[in-house]
């Protein structure tokens, strides 16, 4: 009678709870349209870092180093053709007139050489006059002016480049308008090939791709959900019921993000796939156990109680450990990764809460599937799982030797991992934007920004002191000749250009003047040039800080770090006495520092995750041996994935570094399910061997199914345009598959050898 009363109350509660959850789901869904996309790559700078703060202060004194467009225009027969140059000149004027928020457009057709006369007067003359055309004269003068080559004209003379400077920090809407007008105006001139690079086009490209991939992954995930549910349960019931939970979990998470104004960054485009696999894992274990309970003859109500009792706690633990894996990404001092970890960790717990509350209610309300009563046993699974279990029992030493050898082999690969990063390595080589970037990188002195700050340490001197200028010039010579920097903006370079201009453009005078009077004249002209704008770009308001700005080819973090060390060693060895000091800064420098942070952050996060999981398992079993047993099988997959990265040259960077903590948090799930069932059987009075066998046979099928689903879900990420997302999908899939193999082979042996439960044993047959 009490059972019937309890069942009656359960039905009433089920409808109330489901109605409340439906209202909440609809309410949260209303916030989804307000979700925004965040392209700001400056958020990848190290958080709470002294050098990050220094850079932002430095930028306030000068200007943004990233608010411009480079427009490379190719002409394979050569750029010094009258009609071609006239078209370029007309284009430059039209861009400057029509593009909104533009400040100026620099082109070889509108740049002027400053002339300084002996009496101190000055004038200017176009480097290339499209009205009074003398191509031989002008081309010769241009290529004698080193400040123009690989800046406004390519060394091979087959392309030239327009530099379009726009207002700083334009919004997405304004940036899109700038690009729209640039492309519209440029297309009218029908040049052979036009390549555009800059923050504006990068922002539009990435946000459009993120929008597309988010929708694409949602659709693909939905298809895989239906496919795997059908394979697993072969019924409409098995497809429809679990989807309520999976879809609701996604809606809740996106709704909360919209409610709290959390934008989707480039890493969070993987959210649909991750939430799909996480939700499916819990659902499969509950549904499988519920159907098994029905097959054993229990009523729906009793089957639900048994399922929650046997699988509920294990499901909570797996969700908790998975969430911990994501939450520990907070140790990485990079804001987008921290947000990624917090958002997905929060999503994992949402999926668990909805699974453990909604799914049992749906089990009860909806009719049970008819096909389950026709299948009393899963003969296929039991047959092979029994064979595997008996093989392990009889070949423990052989299995342990194999694992030992594999561990040694892949540990060697870990020492081969390199930490490196390229500016555009997140895009495939086939992407047009990547190809345009590579062209500009090859032909215009590189695209990777270089910024060196020069500070006066002696208050009694100025940057117009000959000794100060010569010390800075020594560093610039090193940068150009040894480091490989294409200097595009520096006080010393301007002084040299002015000195050359005072000698009728003779290139042999591209040097610092020795005459103090000549230097005073150059100082006066520099300060008034362009209404004072030129000087403000070079020297701060206190006149104690100047900058050396330029570009280098995108040679990668490793090579740049080595060059930086040599540069600093050269400066230290030079022991300048003029009262100047040098400091590296800039966007690229901070990205490099971010990569160097990753190793430390990764180790901290991973150790925290391992420690927390070990403590949880130790508290549950109250056994140190069980702590060890639960951790070893889940460290092994990390060794394998580290070895694979080393052997195949997959570099450690932002996208690949986070894989280790994520993989550990998810991989431990199968371990927990098997150990949870093992403990449940021990509590029923079974001996260790019998409890282990029952746990192995009962959870083995669900472990295999969930791992296949997890791997397939993460393999969706190989369709991403972004290489970081692609690598994440491949490596996580490999890690989880290895984790399954380890749990089915090594874990049972570790339990047999290391765990001795103190309980009354009941003798039973293993066969």
Secondary structure, DSSP 4 states (H G I P E B T S, - for coil): -HHHHHHHHHHHHHHHHHHHHHHHHHHHHTTGGG--B---GGGGSBTT-HHHHHHHHHHHHS--SS-EEEEEEE-TT-S--HHHHHHHHHHHHHHHHHSTTEEEEE-TTT-EEEEE-TTS-EEEEESS-SSS--HHHHHHHHHH-TTTBTTTB-TTSSEEEEEEEE-TT--HHHHHHHHHHHHHHHHTT--SEEEEEEHHHHHHHHHHHHHHHHHHHHHHHHHHHHHHHHHHH-SHHHHHHHHHHHHHHHHHHHHHHHHTT--B-SGGGGHHHHHHHHHHHHHHHHHHHHHHHHHTT--HHHHHHHHHHHHHHHHHHHHHHHHHHHHGGGGSSBHHHHHHHHHHHHHHHHHHHHHHHHHHHHHHHSPPPGGGGG-S--HHHHHHHHHHHHHHHH-HHHHHHHHHHHHHHHHHHHTT--B---TTTTB-TT-HHHHHHHHHHHHTT-SEEEEEEEEE--TT--TTSHHHHHHHHHHHHHIIIII--EEEEEHHHHHHHHHHHTTTT-GGG-S----HHHHHHHHHHHHHGGGGHHHHHHB-TTSSEEEEEEEE----HHHHHHHHHHHHHHHHHHT--SSEEEEEESHHHHHHHHHHHHHHHHHHHHHHHHHHHHHHHHHHHT-HHHHHHHHHHHHHHHHHHHHHHHHTT--B-HHHHTHHHHHHHHHHHHHHHHHHHHHHHHHTT--HHHHHHHHHHHHHHHHHHHHHHHHHHHHGGGG-SBHHHHHHHHHHHHHHHHHHHHHHHHHHHHHHHH----S--------
